[in-house]
Amino acid sequence: MQDDRPTPGIAEALAPGLRRVLADNPSPMTYWGTNTYLLGTRNIAVIDPGPDDAAHLAAILGALETGQRVSHVLVTHSHVDHSPLAHKLARETGAKVHGFGPSGSGRSAIMTRLAAAGLEDAVEGVEAGFAPDIALDDSAVIEGDEWTLEALWTPGHLGNHLSFAMGDTVFCGDLVMGWASSLVAPPDGDLTDFMASCRRLRARGAKVFHSGHGAPIEDPMARLDWLIAHREGRAASILEALRDGPADAQTLARRIYTDTPAALLGAAARNVLAHLIDLHGRNRVAPKGALTGSARFALM
């Protein structure tokens, strides 16, 4: 990570009319930090302003060149490493914040029930008060004077997750990353939706993905194939482990994620829970009693 990491706060050209400014918030969940993208050469769309960090706000504003202004602020999703700076940037520039909807929107029915029953986000952190100025429907088109983006609703990592497509380029947020498989943590992460979103992008085709964290993904179709196969393999491992008898997500995570540091087992358990809920929806497993975050599941 350190060898390839860009310098935080410095605008780096990725393609004509496209620059990246890295936020200085590296972690096991964010890799080298959050990528903020500046699209355009006159009226600039800022994609994922990032965490609530005064230095990063100053870096985004400082990257504006003579004759440039921020015309649009776009948010892929409302995790705390992507959205909190959006409204502060909007106030500084007069732009509007665009996103799918407020935090909690876009959840599937089963995840809505789990959240209502008390299952809370326990991994990445959601900006609870986030709401866009302009809510974007699936397939909505956002236009600047030099660029056109199509908003694609791609839930799974988070219910209100959007990707933004521009020709053969897709800004894919945290749905797809080149350095790790994306976290899917109920109640906001939904594996059934995640797999459908990956297959949607696979069917659409693209030449490059610009992700929320890490380097550009230059072979996105191969990466999606790997990601889908990885998730299918994880589901197979869970089904095999359940042959030994009913178990909850925590127990299964300890059995399956044998090389994972203890500090990350909580995230692994939420990933396993996401798989169990998906498998339940496909009539492969069933909870022993009510469907909760701590339920024990058995093969059907």
C-alpha positions as CSV (number, residue, x, y, z in Angstrom):
1,M,0.0,0.0,0.0
2,Q,2.6,2.5,1.0
3,D,4.7,2.0,-2.2
4,D,1.9,2.9,-4.5
5,R,0.0,5.4,-2.3
6,P,-0.5,8.8,-3.9
7,T,0.4,11.9,-1.8
8,P,-2.7,13.0,0.1
9,G,-4.1,16.4,-0.7
10,I,-2.4,16.7,-4.2
11,A,-4.6,16.7,-7.3
12,E,-3.3,13.9,-9.6
13,A,-4.3,13.6,-13.3
14,L,-5.8,10.2,-14.2
15,A,-7.2,11.1,-17.6
16,P,-8.0,14.2,-19.6
17,G,-10.4,16.2,-17.5
18,L,-10.2,13.8,-14.6
19,R,-8.2,14.3,-11.4
20,R,-8.0,12.5,-8.0
21,V,-7.4,14.0,-4.6
22,L,-6.6,11.5,-1.9
23,A,-7.9,12.0,1.6
24,D,-5.5,11.2,4.4
25,N,-7.6,8.6,6.1
26,P,-5.9,5.3,5.6
27,S,-7.3,2.3,7.5
28,P,-8.0,-1.5,7.0
29,M,-11.4,-0.4,5.6
30,T,-10.3,2.5,3.4
31,Y,-6.9,1.1,2.2
32,W,-4.8,4.2,1.4
33,G,-7.7,6.6,2.0
34,T,-10.8,7.9,0.2
35,N,-10.5,8.9,-3.5
36,T,-12.2,12.2,-4.3
37,Y,-12.6,12.7,-8.0
38,L,-12.7,16.1,-9.9
39,L,-14.3,15.8,-13.3
40,G,-14.2,18.6,-15.9
41,T,-12.0,21.5,-16.8
42,R,-14.4,24.4,-16.2
43,N,-17.5,23.4,-14.3
44,I,-16.2,20.6,-12.0
45,A,-18.2,17.7,-10.6
46,V,-16.7,16.5,-7.3
47,I,-17.4,12.8,-6.7
48,D,-17.2,11.7,-3.1
49,P,-15.9,14.7,-1.2
50,G,-14.9,12.4,1.6
51,P,-14.6,12.5,5.4
52,D,-15.2,15.5,7.6
53,D,-11.6,16.8,7.3
54,A,-10.7,20.5,7.0
55,A,-7.4,19.7,5.3
56,H,-9.1,17.7,2.7
57,L,-11.7,20.4,2.1
58,A,-8.9,22.9,1.6
59,A,-7.1,20.5,-0.8
60,I,-10.2,20.1,-3.0
61,L,-10.8,23.9,-3.1
62,G,-7.0,24.4,-3.7
63,A,-7.1,22.1,-6.7
64,L,-9.4,24.4,-8.5
65,E,-7.5,26.3,-11.2
66,T,-8.2,29.7,-12.7
67,G,-11.6,29.8,-14.3
68,Q,-12.8,26.6,-12.6
69,R,-15.7,26.2,-10.2
70,V,-17.5,23.3,-8.5
71,S,-20.8,23.0,-10.2
72,H,-22.0,19.6,-8.8
73,V,-21.2,17.6,-5.7
74,L,-22.0,13.9,-6.2
75,V,-22.0,11.2,-3.4
76,T,-21.9,7.5,-4.2
77,H,-23.1,6.6,-0.7
78,S,-23.3,7.9,2.9
79,H,-20.5,6.0,4.8
80,V,-18.5,8.4,6.9
81,D,-15.5,8.2,4.7
82,H,-17.4,9.4,1.6
83,S,-20.2,11.9,2.4
84,P,-19.6,14.1,5.5
85,L,-17.7,16.8,3.5
86,A,-20.4,17.1,0.8
87,H,-22.5,19.8,2.4
88,K,-19.6,21.8,3.6
89,L,-18.1,21.8,0.1
90,A,-21.5,22.8,-1.2
91,R,-21.7,25.7,1.1
92,E,-18.3,26.9,0.1
93,T,-19.1,26.7,-3.6
94,G,-22.8,27.1,-4.1
95,A,-23.2,23.7,-5.7
96,K,-25.9,21.2,-4.8
97,V,-25.3,17.8,-3.3
98,H,-26.6,14.9,-5.5
99,G,-27.2,11.4,-4.2
100,F,-29.6,8.5,-4.2
101,G,-31.3,9.5,-1.0
102,P,-30.8,9.9,2.8
103,S,-29.1,7.3,4.9
104,G,-31.3,4.3,5.4
105,S,-32.9,4.7,2.0
106,G,-32.7,1.9,-0.5
107,R,-32.7,-0.9,2.0
108,S,-34.5,-4.1,1.1
109,A,-37.5,-5.2,3.0
110,I,-35.7,-7.8,5.0
111,M,-32.9,-5.3,6.0
112,T,-35.5,-2.8,7.0
113,R,-37.1,-5.3,9.3
114,L,-33.7,-6.2,10.8
115,A,-32.9,-2.5,11.4
116,A,-36.3,-2.0,13.0
117,A,-35.6,-4.9,15.3
118,G,-32.4,-3.3,16.5
119,L,-29.6,-4.5,14.3
120,E,-27.3,-1.5,13.9
121,D,-24.3,-0.7,11.7
122,A,-21.3,-2.0,13.5
123,V,-18.5,-1.8,11.0
124,E,-17.9,1.2,8.7
125,G,-20.1,3.9,10.1
126,V,-23.0,5.6,8.3
127,E,-23.5,9.4,8.3
128,A,-26.9,9.2,10.0
129,G,-28.0,12.7,9.0
130,F,-26.9,12.6,5.4
131,A,-29.5,13.7,2.8
132,P,-28.8,15.0,-0.7
133,D,-30.2,18.3,-1.9
134,I,-31.2,16.5,-5.2
135,A,-32.2,12.9,-5.0
136,L,-31.3,10.9,-8.1
137,D,-33.4,8.1,-9.5
138,D,-31.9,5.1,-11.1
139,S,-30.7,6.0,-14.6
140,A,-30.9,9.7,-13.9
141,V,-28.6,11.8,-16.1
142,I,-26.4,14.6,-14.7
143,E,-24.9,17.0,-17.2
144,G,-22.0,19.5,-17.1
145,D,-20.8,21.5,-20.1
146,E,-18.1,18.9,-20.8
147,W,-19.3,15.7,-19.3
148,T,-22.5,13.6,-18.9
149,L,-22.9,11.0,-16.1
150,E,-25.6,8.4,-15.7
151,A,-26.5,7.5,-12.1
152,L,-26.8,3.8,-11.6
153,W,-28.5,2.5,-8.4
154,T,-26.1,-0.2,-7.3
155,P,-27.2,-1.2,-3.7
156,G,-25.4,-4.0,-1.8
157,H,-22.5,-2.3,0.0
158,L,-25.1,0.3,1.2
159,G,-28.7,0.7,0.3
160,N,-28.3,4.2,-1.1
161,H,-25.2,3.4,-3.2
162,L,-24.9,4.9,-6.6
163,S,-22.3,4.4,-9.4
164,F,-21.8,7.0,-12.0
165,A,-21.2,6.0,-15.6
166,M,-19.6,8.1,-18.2
167,G,-19.1,6.1,-21.5
168,D,-16.7,3.3,-20.8
169,T,-15.7,4.8,-17.4
170,V,-17.6,4.0,-14.2
171,F,-17.1,5.7,-10.8
172,C,-18.1,2.6,-8.7
173,G,-17.8,3.9,-5.2
174,D,-17.2,0.9,-2.8
175,L,-19.1,-1.6,-4.8
176,V,-16.0,-2.8,-6.6
177,M,-12.4,-2.3,-5.4
178,G,-9.2,-3.7,-6.8
179,W,-7.4,-4.3,-3.5
180,A,-10.1,-6.2,-1.6
181,S,-13.5,-7.6,-1.8
182,S,-16.1,-5.0,-0.7
183,L,-17.6,-5.3,2.7
184,V,-21.3,-6.3,2.9
185,A,-22.5,-5.7,6.4
186,P,-26.3,-5.9,7.3
187,P,-28.5,-4.1,7.9
188,D,-27.3,-1.6,5.3
189,G,-25.2,-4.1,3.3
190,D,-27.3,-6.7,1.4
191,L,-25.6,-9.5,-0.4
192,T,-28.6,-10.3,-2.6
193,D,-28.6,-6.7,-3.8
194,F,-24.8,-6.7,-4.0
195,M,-24.6,-9.7,-6.4
196,A,-27.4,-8.2,-8.6
197,S,-25.5,-4.9,-8.7
198,C,-22.2,-6.6,-9.7
199,R,-24.0,-8.5,-12.4
200,R,-25.7,-5.4,-13.7
201,L,-22.3,-3.7,-14.1
202,R,-20.9,-6.8,-15.7
203,A,-23.6,-6.9,-18.3
204,R,-23.2,-3.2,-19.0
205,G,-19.4,-3.4,-19.7
206,A,-16.7,-0.8,-19.1
207,K,-13.0,-0.2,-19.7
208,V,-12.1,1.3,-16.4
209,F,-13.6,1.6,-12.9
210,H,-12.6,4.4,-10.6
211,S,-13.2,3.1,-7.1
212,G,-13.7,4.8,-3.7
213,H,-10.4,3.4,-2.5
214,G,-7.3,2.3,-4.3
215,A,-6.0,2.5,-7.9
216,P,-8.0,2.5,-11.1
217,I,-9.3,-0.9,-12.0
218,E,-8.1,-1.4,-15.6
219,D,-9.8,-4.7,-16.3
220,P,-13.1,-4.3,-14.5
221,M,-14.9,-7.2,-16.1
222,A,-12.3,-9.6,-14.9
223,R,-12.5,-8.0,-11.4
224,L,-16.3,-8.4,-11.4
225,D,-15.9,-12.1,-12.5
226,W,-13.5,-12.6,-9.6
227,L,-15.7,-10.8,-7.1
228,I,-18.8,-12.8,-8.1
229,A,-16.9,-16.1,-7.9
230,H,-15.4,-15.1,-4.6
231,R,-18.8,-14.6,-3.1
232,E,-20.1,-17.8,-4.6
233,G,-17.1,-19.6,-3.0
234,R,-17.8,-18.0,0.3
235,A,-21.4,-19.2,0.2
236,A,-20.2,-22.7,-0.6
237,S,-17.9,-22.6,2.5
238,I,-20.7,-21.5,4.7
239,L,-23.0,-24.3,3.5
240,E,-20.2,-26.8,4.0
241,A,-19.6,-25.6,7.6
242,L,-23.3,-25.9,8.4
243,R,-23.1,-29.6,7.7
244,D,-21.6,-29.9,11.2
245,G,-24.8,-28.5,12.6
246,P,-26.5,-25.1,13.2
247,A,-24.3,-22.1,13.9
248,D,-24.5,-18.3,14.1
249,A,-22.5,-15.9,12.0
250,Q,-19.9,-15.3,14.7
251,T,-19.1,-19.0,15.0
252,L,-19.0,-19.5,11.3
253,A,-16.7,-16.5,10.8
254,R,-14.2,-18.0,13.3
255,R,-14.3,-21.3,11.4
256,I,-14.0,-19.9,7.9
257,Y,-11.8,-16.8,8.3
258,T,-8.9,-18.6,9.9
259,D,-6.3,-16.1,8.7
260,T,-8.2,-13.0,9.6
261,P,-6.8,-10.8,12.5
262,A,-9.0,-10.8,15.6
263,A,-9.7,-7.1,15.2
264,L,-11.4,-7.8,11.8
265,L,-13.5,-10.8,12.9
266,G,-16.5,-8.5,13.7
267,A,-16.5,-7.4,10.0
268,A,-16.1,-11.0,8.9
269,A,-19.1,-12.0,11.0
270,R,-21.3,-9.4,9.4
271,N,-20.2,-10.6,6.0
272,V,-21.2,-14.1,7.0
273,L,-24.5,-12.8,8.2
274,A,-25.1,-11.2,4.8
275,H,-24.5,-14.6,3.2
276,L,-26.8,-16.4,5.6
277,I,-29.6,-13.9,4.9
278,D,-29.0,-14.3,1.1
279,L,-29.0,-18.1,1.5
280,H,-32.2,-17.9,3.5
281,G,-33.8,-16.0,0.7
282,R,-32.8,-18.7,-1.7
283,N,-34.2,-21.4,0.6
284,R,-30.8,-23.0,1.4
285,V,-30.7,-22.3,5.1
286,A,-33.2,-21.3,7.8
287,P,-32.8,-19.5,11.2
288,K,-33.6,-21.4,14.3
289,G,-36.3,-19.1,15.5
290,A,-36.6,-15.4,14.6
291,L,-34.3,-13.9,12.0
292,T,-31.9,-11.7,14.0
293,G,-28.3,-10.8,13.8
294,S,-27.4,-13.5,16.4
295,A,-29.7,-16.2,15.0
296,R,-28.3,-19.7,14.5
297,F,-28.9,-21.1,11.0
298,A,-29.3,-24.7,9.8
299,L,-29.3,-26.3,6.4
300,M,-32.7,-26.8,4.8
